[in-house]
Amino acid sequence: MNKFEKILLTLLFIEVFVGGGGRLIDFGVVSIRQVLFLLLFVVYVVRIVKLKAFFNKEINTFYRFTPVTIGIYLIIGWFAVSAILGFINGHPLSIIVMDFFRVSYFILYFPLAYYISSQRFTVKRIITLLKGSALAVALFTITISLLGKTIFGGEDFKPFYDFMNWIMNDDLFFRPSNSVFYKSHLFVVIGLVLSLNSVLNKKYTKVDIANLIFCSTSAVWSETRGFLLAFMISVLMIIILDTKVMTDPVKGIQQKFKKLAQSKMYLKKLVILILVFISVPFSYQYMTLERFQEEPIPVTPDVVEEPAGEEINDISVNARIDFIIASKDILLSSPAVFVFGTGYGMEIDGRLNGIEMSFLDILVEQGLIGLFIWFYLFFLVFYNYYYIYKRGEKLNTLDISIMSAFMGLLLLTNINPFINNPIGISFFLIALIISQNRKEQFLMSRGRE
């Protein structure tokens, strides 16, 4: 791996982690994300050709037929089928092309599966970039929100809004409270999960401490309730995995509880995580009131009172209910649609894109077959870790953090669409490759079974 490849990979990861929708920098119809995507793919193919590594599985990952690689081939192939079905069903060609290219980011699995390794671009480097990027996005969004709430909070807000979206290429979404949501907030939440577990396990840096403060503030101020639910499920996963790792070597329920009670570090971590877990619903309530109620409602620690005759019109939930009903009608229209999907470009509840529930969107457009392939790849992330764990390999802090953050992403994408676009796919691929590498390293150390 040469210096140019290292720089290219660094730029690609930073752009994904901080670049929001991917069009902060564009060159006409081509964005910086697309340029980096194509460049990395071309550089990797050139490396294969230059080294004549056509049948070398260590270099040519196209030829490395693992369960993960097979799953990637299946999902890319089904994307092509869904595009063809969309064309046959007369869906708008521009939307079909957009949907297909959005998920074509999966092709980066092949170069990333080669480059992400202890000998080339290390996992530690990727996690460092992710945490640093999360902190940068958190500080940026907090600053924008503060300016919107204070200096530009009155009549000056509209010029401020226009100016910021001009700079950010219309990639910022301002709430009624003038707080801001940015698509890279996903990595703010992921960075928060990774840093929280690092701090609680006393394996942290100054960036981890800063992330606890600023990433949590940024996530709450984004007023994106899905982030809170994702964070809550991630915290719950950390508790479950920590408990399992500690108690599995001990037989008997009584002995397991005794083992837990004797670990001061575990108990301290458990108490902190439980406090974090139970605090999330209060922040969720705050977000709902901020976003969907015009007049402030007095809030006490114990009760929330609504003025007589006034209700909170949660249009976000209402839109999702309409989407569920419309999807049900489409899926039950024929067995073929349910199994194979309608193809890309399908209009659902009057919308051709921007569907906010990823799994239903996948089911409608790609059918039961497509959804099964997606879930097969999700399963492999956890199975690879389970495989090495059941054979005596200890799960480290990063292993637990990645599984927990990934579980949070799977919940989040049912509320905010991330998993089927480059932002979510990028972390999905990272988690998939890291788990696969852990399994392969284990097999190499023990000998193939």
C-alpha distance (Angstrom), angle and dihedral (degrees) to the residues before:
residue distance angle dihedral
M1 . . .
N2 3.79 . .
K3 3.80 131.5 .
F4 3.81 93.6 -100.1
E5 3.81 91.2 56.5
K6 3.81 91.2 50.0
I7 3.80 91.5 50.9
L8 3.80 91.2 46.1
L9 3.80 92.8 51.0
T10 3.81 91.2 46.4
L11 3.81 91.1 52.1
L12 3.81 91.7 46.1
F13 3.80 93.8 52.4
I14 3.80 94.6 43.5
E15 3.80 91.1 48.8
V16 3.81 91.6 51.0
F17 3.82 92.6 45.8
V18 3.82 96.7 47.2
G19 3.80 104.5 17.4
G20 3.80 99.7 85.9
G21 3.79 110.6 -160.7
G22 3.79 90.6 2.5
R23 3.80 100.6 -110.0
L24 3.80 102.7 95.2
I25 3.79 86.0 113.7
D26 3.77 119.6 27.7
F27 3.74 138.3 169.1
G28 3.79 102.7 -148.1
V29 3.79 106.4 -68.8
V30 3.82 93.4 -6.3
S31 3.82 121.4 80.5
I32 3.79 128.6 -151.6
R33 3.82 89.1 -110.3
Q34 3.79 91.2 56.5
V35 3.81 91.2 47.0
L36 3.82 92.2 52.3
F37 3.81 90.5 44.0
L38 3.79 93.4 53.5
L39 3.80 93.9 40.0
L40 3.81 94.0 53.7
F41 3.80 91.4 46.8
V42 3.82 92.5 49.6
V43 3.83 92.9 45.5
Y44 3.80 90.5 51.6
V45 3.82 93.5 48.8
V46 3.80 89.7 48.3
R47 3.81 89.0 52.7
I48 3.82 90.9 53.4
V49 3.80 91.9 48.7
K50 3.80 94.4 43.7
L51 3.82 92.6 51.1
K52 3.81 91.5 40.0
A53 3.80 86.7 -129.3
F54 3.80 95.8 151.9
F55 3.81 93.1 134.3
N56 3.79 98.4 25.1
K57 3.80 105.5 113.2
E58 3.79 92.0 -165.5
I59 3.81 91.1 63.1
N60 3.80 106.2 18.5
T61 3.80 103.9 62.3
F62 3.82 89.9 176.4
Y63 3.79 84.7 72.6
R64 3.82 96.4 41.9
F65 3.81 102.4 99.7
T66 3.79 104.8 -161.5
P67 3.83 124.8 147.2
V68 3.81 87.6 -97.5
T69 3.81 94.4 50.2
I70 3.79 91.3 48.1
G71 3.80 89.4 50.9
I72 3.81 90.9 50.5
Y73 3.82 91.1 51.1
L74 3.81 90.3 48.7
I75 3.79 94.7 49.9
I76 3.82 94.5 45.9
G77 3.80 89.3 48.1
W78 3.79 91.2 50.6
F79 3.80 90.2 49.9
A80 3.81 86.6 59.4
V81 3.82 90.6 49.0
S82 3.82 90.4 50.5
A83 3.81 90.7 50.8
I84 3.82 90.4 51.2
L85 3.81 91.7 47.7
G86 3.80 90.1 50.5
F87 3.80 90.1 52.5
I88 3.83 92.2 47.4
N89 3.80 90.8 49.8
G90 3.81 91.1 52.8
H91 3.79 98.1 -113.4
P92 3.83 117.8 161.8
L93 3.80 108.2 -76.3
S94 3.81 93.5 -142.3
I95 3.82 91.2 56.4
I96 3.82 92.0 45.8
V97 3.80 90.5 52.9
M98 3.81 91.9 45.7
D99 3.82 92.5 49.9
F100 3.80 92.2 47.7
F101 3.79 96.4 47.6
R102 3.80 90.8 46.0
V103 3.82 91.7 62.4
S104 3.81 94.6 34.5
Y105 3.81 84.8 88.8
F106 3.81 84.4 89.5
I107 3.82 87.8 78.8
L108 3.81 87.4 74.3
Y109 3.80 86.9 73.5
F110 3.80 89.7 85.3
P111 3.83 99.4 56.6
L112 3.81 92.1 35.8
A113 3.82 91.5 51.2
Y114 3.81 87.1 58.7
Y115 3.79 100.0 40.6
I116 3.82 99.1 42.6
S117 3.79 102.5 80.3
S118 3.78 141.3 108.4
Q119 3.84 89.4 -100.0
R120 3.81 97.0 49.8
F121 3.82 127.0 15.0
T122 3.79 103.9 2.7
V123 3.78 128.4 -142.8
K124 3.82 88.9 -125.4
R125 3.81 89.5 59.6
I126 3.81 92.3 50.2
I127 3.81 92.8 48.9
T128 3.81 90.3 47.6
L129 3.81 89.9 52.3
L130 3.80 91.2 47.0
K131 3.80 94.6 50.3
G132 3.81 92.6 45.0
S133 3.80 91.3 47.6
A134 3.80 90.9 48.6
L135 3.80 89.8 54.0
A136 3.81 91.9 48.1
V137 3.82 92.6 50.5
A138 3.81 90.9 45.3
L139 3.81 92.7 52.5
F140 3.79 91.4 44.9
T141 3.82 95.4 50.4
I142 3.81 92.9 43.2
T143 3.80 89.6 53.1
I144 3.82 92.3 48.9
S145 3.80 91.5 47.5
L146 3.81 92.3 48.5
L147 3.80 91.5 50.2
G148 3.80 90.6 48.1
K149 3.80 92.4 50.0
T150 3.82 97.1 44.0
I151 3.80 125.2 17.2
F152 3.81 95.2 23.8
G153 3.80 97.0 28.1
G154 3.80 97.4 111.5
E155 3.78 131.6 43.9
D156 3.81 90.2 -29.7
F157 3.81 92.8 66.2
K158 3.82 96.4 88.7
P159 3.85 93.7 56.2
F160 3.81 88.5 44.1
Y161 3.82 90.5 49.8
D162 3.81 92.3 49.4
F163 3.80 92.8 46.0
M164 3.82 94.8 49.5
N165 3.78 93.7 47.7
W166 3.80 89.9 47.2
I167 3.79 88.9 55.6
M168 3.82 93.0 42.6
N169 3.80 95.5 42.3
D170 3.85 93.2 -115.2
D171 3.81 91.5 -57.2
L172 3.82 97.3 126.6
F173 3.81 122.7 88.3
F174 3.79 115.2 -159.1
R175 3.81 121.1 -154.7
P176 3.83 123.5 -141.3
S177 3.82 87.2 -100.0
N178 3.86 88.5 57.3
S179 3.79 91.2 -110.8
V180 3.78 113.9 136.9
F181 3.80 134.1 -127.4
Y182 3.80 120.0 -159.1
K183 3.80 125.3 -176.0
S184 3.81 91.4 -124.6
H185 3.79 87.0 64.3
L186 3.82 82.9 94.4
F187 3.80 88.9 73.2
V188 3.79 90.5 44.8
V189 3.81 87.5 62.1
I190 3.81 93.4 42.3
G191 3.81 90.3 48.0
L192 3.80 89.1 49.8
V193 3.82 91.6 53.3
L194 3.81 92.5 47.9
S195 3.80 93.2 46.4
L196 3.80 94.2 44.7
N197 3.79 92.6 55.3
S198 3.81 91.5 44.4
V199 3.81 91.7 52.9
L200 3.81 93.6 46.1
N201 3.80 89.9 51.0
K202 3.83 90.7 47.6
K203 3.81 92.3 -119.5
Y204 3.76 98.4 115.5
T205 3.79 144.1 127.8
K206 3.80 132.3 -150.5
V207 3.82 88.5 -92.8
D208 3.82 89.6 58.9
I209 3.80 91.0 53.7
A210 3.80 91.3 47.7
N211 3.81 90.6 48.7
L212 3.80 91.7 56.0
I213 3.78 89.5 57.6
F214 3.78 104.5 36.0
C215 3.82 102.8 29.1
S216 3.80 91.8 51.8
T217 3.81 90.9 48.4
S218 3.79 92.2 47.2
A219 3.82 92.8 48.2
V220 3.81 92.6 50.9
W221 3.80 93.2 44.9
S222 3.81 90.5 50.9
E223 3.82 85.6 69.5
T224 3.79 89.1 -144.5
R225 3.77 104.5 144.2
G226 3.79 92.6 -166.9
F227 3.81 88.7 67.1
L228 3.79 90.6 58.1
L229 3.80 92.2 49.5
A230 3.81 90.8 47.3
F231 3.79 91.0 49.1
M232 3.81 90.8 47.6
I233 3.83 93.3 52.5
S234 3.81 89.8 45.9
V235 3.80 90.8 53.5
L236 3.81 89.9 48.0
M237 3.82 90.0 51.2
I238 3.81 91.1 52.1
I239 3.81 89.7 52.6
I240 3.82 92.6 48.3
L241 3.81 95.4 45.8
D242 3.81 94.0 44.5
T243 3.79 90.2 50.3
K244 3.80 93.0 47.7
V245 3.80 94.4 47.7
M246 3.79 91.3 50.5
T247 3.81 98.8 44.3
D248 3.81 103.2 37.1
P249 3.83 94.5 82.6
V250 3.83 89.8 54.1
K251 3.81 121.9 77.9
G252 3.79 122.8 -143.7
I253 3.78 128.5 37.1
Q254 3.79 93.4 -110.4
Q255 3.78 92.0 51.8
K256 3.80 91.0 47.6
F257 3.80 91.8 55.4
K258 3.78 90.0 45.9
K259 3.79 90.2 52.8
L260 3.81 91.2 52.0
A261 3.80 92.9 46.3
Q262 3.79 91.7 52.9
S263 3.81 94.3 55.0
K264 3.81 108.6 86.4
M265 3.80 92.1 -176.1
Y266 3.82 91.9 52.9
L267 3.80 93.2 47.4
K268 3.80 92.6 48.2
K269 3.80 90.9 49.0
L270 3.81 91.5 45.5
V271 3.81 93.0 52.5
I272 3.82 92.3 49.3
L273 3.81 92.7 47.5
I274 3.81 92.2 47.9
L275 3.81 90.3 50.7
V276 3.81 89.4 50.1
F277 3.81 90.4 46.9
I278 3.81 95.6 52.2
S279 3.82 92.7 43.9
V280 3.81 92.4 61.4
P281 3.85 96.7 76.6
F282 3.82 90.1 56.7
S283 3.80 90.8 54.0
Y284 3.80 88.7 45.6
Q285 3.79 89.6 55.6
Y286 3.80 91.0 49.0
M287 3.80 91.3 52.6
T288 3.81 92.5 50.0
L289 3.79 92.0 51.9
E290 3.81 92.9 45.9
R291 3.79 95.1 49.8
F292 3.79 105.2 38.1
Q293 3.78 107.4 28.9
E294 3.76 122.7 73.5
E295 3.78 98.5 -165.5
P296 3.81 119.0 53.5
I297 3.77 117.5 -111.1
P298 3.82 120.7 -147.8
V299 3.79 109.2 -109.6
T300 3.79 124.5 -161.5
P301 3.80 124.9 -174.3
D302 3.80 91.1 -103.9
V303 3.76 107.8 33.1
V304 3.78 142.5 25.6
E305 3.79 114.4 -147.2
E306 3.77 125.3 -161.1
P307 3.80 121.5 -151.3
A308 3.79 112.4 -109.6
G309 3.79 113.8 -81.0
E310 3.84 94.4 6.0
E311 3.80 122.1 115.8
I312 3.76 134.2 -176.7
N313 3.78 109.6 -112.7
D314 3.79 101.1 -150.1
I315 3.80 96.6 -166.0
S316 3.80 90.7 173.8
V317 3.81 92.6 64.3
N318 3.81 91.2 40.9
A319 3.82 91.2 55.0
R320 3.79 91.3 51.5
I321 3.80 92.2 50.1
D322 3.81 89.6 52.6
F323 3.79 89.4 49.6
I324 3.82 92.2 50.8
I325 3.81 91.7 51.0
A326 3.81 92.9 47.2
S327 3.82 91.2 47.6
K328 3.79 91.6 50.2
D329 3.80 91.1 53.4
I330 3.81 91.5 50.5
L331 3.81 95.1 46.1
L332 3.80 94.2 48.4
S333 3.80 93.4 47.3
S334 3.83 90.3 91.4
P335 3.84 139.6 -11.6
A336 3.83 89.8 -118.4
V337 3.81 91.7 58.5
F338 3.80 91.2 48.8
V339 3.81 93.0 50.8
F340 3.82 102.5 35.3
G341 3.81 102.5 20.8
T342 3.78 130.2 -133.4
G343 3.80 95.2 -83.2
Y344 3.79 128.8 -116.5
G345 3.80 120.4 -44.6
M346 3.82 95.8 41.5
E347 3.80 116.0 156.5
I348 3.81 111.4 -129.3
D349 3.79 119.9 -172.7
G350 3.80 90.4 -18.4
R351 3.81 94.7 -50.5
L352 3.79 128.7 108.1
N353 3.80 95.0 -172.3
G354 3.78 140.1 3.9
I355 3.81 92.3 66.8
E356 3.80 104.7 169.6
M357 3.82 101.0 -153.1
S358 3.78 107.6 67.3
F359 3.79 100.5 -168.8
L360 3.80 93.4 51.4
D361 3.79 89.4 45.5
I362 3.81 89.3 52.1
L363 3.81 92.0 46.7
V364 3.81 93.4 50.7
E365 3.81 96.5 45.9
Q366 3.82 101.2 31.0
G367 3.78 101.1 26.9
L368 3.78 130.0 -143.8
I369 3.82 91.0 -49.8
G370 3.80 92.5 56.0
L371 3.80 93.0 45.7
F372 3.83 90.3 50.0
I373 3.83 91.3 54.2
W374 3.82 90.6 50.0
F375 3.82 90.6 50.3
Y376 3.81 91.0 46.9
L377 3.82 89.2 59.4
F378 3.83 91.6 44.3
F379 3.80 88.4 52.0
L380 3.82 92.3 52.3
V381 3.82 92.1 60.2
F382 3.81 90.3 61.1
Y383 3.81 96.5 33.0
N384 3.81 93.4 57.2
Y385 3.79 90.1 56.2
Y386 3.80 91.6 42.7
Y387 3.81 90.1 51.2
I388 3.80 94.7 57.6
Y389 3.80 93.6 38.0
K390 3.83 93.8 55.6
R391 3.81 88.5 51.6
G392 3.78 94.4 56.0
E393 3.82 103.1 -90.0
K394 3.80 112.2 138.9
L395 3.80 117.2 -126.1
N396 3.79 110.3 -128.9
T397 3.80 129.6 -149.1
L398 3.81 93.3 -91.5
D399 3.82 92.7 50.0
I400 3.80 91.2 55.0
S401 3.81 92.2 42.9
I402 3.81 93.3 52.2
M403 3.80 93.9 47.7
S404 3.80 91.0 47.1
A405 3.81 94.2 47.3
F406 3.81 90.7 46.2
M407 3.80 91.2 51.4
G408 3.80 87.8 51.7
L409 3.81 89.7 51.9
L410 3.82 91.0 52.1
L411 3.79 89.9 54.4
L412 3.79 93.4 42.7
T413 3.79 94.7 53.1
N414 3.81 89.4 63.5
I415 3.80 87.4 63.3
N416 3.81 104.3 27.7
P417 3.83 118.4 26.4
F418 3.80 108.3 -116.3
I419 3.80 111.6 123.8
N420 3.81 95.9 68.1
N421 3.81 97.4 50.9
P422 3.84 131.9 65.2
I423 3.82 93.6 -93.8
G424 3.79 95.1 59.6
I425 3.81 95.0 29.9
S426 3.81 90.4 57.3
F427 3.82 93.3 58.8
F428 3.80 90.0 40.3
L429 3.82 89.9 56.1
I430 3.81 92.0 45.5
A431 3.82 91.6 51.7
L432 3.81 91.4 44.5
I433 3.81 94.3 50.0
I434 3.81 94.7 43.4
S435 3.81 91.6 51.1
Q436 3.81 91.2 45.9
N437 3.81 91.0 49.6
R438 3.81 90.9 50.5
K439 3.79 89.8 53.7
E440 3.81 94.0 46.5
Q441 3.81 92.6 47.3
F442 3.79 89.5 51.1
L443 3.80 91.9 50.6
M444 3.80 91.3 48.7
S445 3.81 91.4 51.5
R446 3.81 93.7 47.6
G447 3.80 100.0 31.9
R448 3.80 124.6 -107.9
E449 3.80 112.7 -59.1
